[in-house]
Amino acid sequence: MSPSEKRGETFVMTGEASPASEESLSFSTFVVGLGSAVLIHLGGAPNPETGRMEKDLSAARQNLDLLAMLREKTRGNLTAEEEKLVDNLLSDLRLRYVEASRK
């Protein structure tokens, strides 16, 4: 099986990992990425694959719930800045979700 072929739901990986990029993935970057996905699914930003504004409340809710679960599971293990970022992001996205649900 070649490296690009799928085996079940996972990719088979071979070879060595590529060197870390100049900006490695941080917790904050990961959280902002989840928040961006929620925003895209709420129709607040264009879908990067299609370039169109699309609303998918189910996908938005799923990513919002994932972000909330991550917040709960990391409680007590985050820096003050990370806590503030997650809490503010959750508050903002929850309000946007409610607004999008009413339209």
HELIX and SHEET records of a PDB file:
HELIX    1   1 PHE A   27  HIS A   41  1                                  15    
HELIX    2   2 LEU A   57  LYS A   73  1                                  17    
HELIX    3   3 ALA A   80  ARG A  102  1                                  23    
SHEET    1   A 2 LYS A   6  ARG A   7  0                                        
SHEET    2   A 2 THR A  10  PHE A  11 -1                                        
END                                                                             
